Amino acid sequence: MRETETPNNLLEARKSAGISRNKAAKDLNVDPKTLYRYENGTQCPNVYVAIRLSDYYHRTVKELFPPRSGI
């Protein structure tokens, strides 16, 4: 992954919704540190959490986790 390339769109989705990381983590029933790792691409959510994130941010899983080129 290039430095300018984001691993996913979770951070952008959360910020555009105007929600703090702590509130989102509480609403999603995940630790804020885990949500931070999801947003920064150092940890990947399982499929069930990815679906909850999708529902929470009103975006498709594919919008939140777009396929990366070159794979």
C-alpha positions in Angstrom: 0.0 0.0 0.0 1.3 3.5 -0.9 1.6 6.0 1.9 -1.1 8.2 0.2 -3.5 5.3 -0.2 -5.9 4.8 2.7 -6.6 1.2 3.7 -10.3 1.8 3.9 -12.9 4.5 4.2 -14.0 4.0 7.8 -12.3 7.2 9.2 -13.8 9.3 6.4 -17.3 7.7 7.1 -17.1 8.4 10.8 -15.8 12.0 10.4 -18.4 12.8 7.7 -21.1 11.5 10.1 -19.8 13.8 12.8 -19.4 11.0 15.3 -16.5 10.7 17.7 -14.5 7.5 17.8 -15.6 6.8 21.4 -19.3 7.2 20.5 -19.0 5.0 17.5 -17.1 2.4 19.4 -19.8 2.4 22.2 -22.6 2.2 19.6 -20.9 -0.7 17.8 -19.9 -2.5 21.0 -16.2 -2.5 20.2 -13.2 -1.1 22.0 -12.1 2.4 20.8 -8.6 1.1 20.3 -9.9 -1.6 18.1 -11.9 0.9 16.0 -8.8 3.0 15.7 -6.9 -0.1 14.3 -9.8 -0.8 11.9 -9.7 2.8 10.7 -6.0 2.8 10.2 -5.8 -0.6 8.5 -3.6 -2.3 11.2 -6.4 -4.7 12.0 -9.3 -6.0 9.8 -12.8 -6.5 11.2 -14.4 -9.9 10.7 -17.3 -10.1 8.3 -19.9 -9.7 11.0 -18.3 -6.5 12.3 -17.8 -5.2 8.7 -21.6 -5.6 8.2 -22.3 -3.8 11.5 -20.0 -1.0 10.4 -21.8 -0.9 7.0 -25.2 -0.6 8.7 -24.0 2.0 11.2 -22.5 4.3 8.6 -25.2 3.6 6.0 -22.7 2.5 3.4 -22.0 -0.7 1.6 -19.2 -3.0 2.8 -17.6 -2.4 -0.6 -17.7 1.4 -0.1 -16.1 1.1 3.3 -13.5 -1.5 2.2 -12.9 -0.9 -1.5 -10.9 -3.5 -3.4 -7.2 -2.5 -3.6 -5.6 -2.4 -7.0 -2.5 -4.6 -7.7 -3.8 -7.6 -5.6 
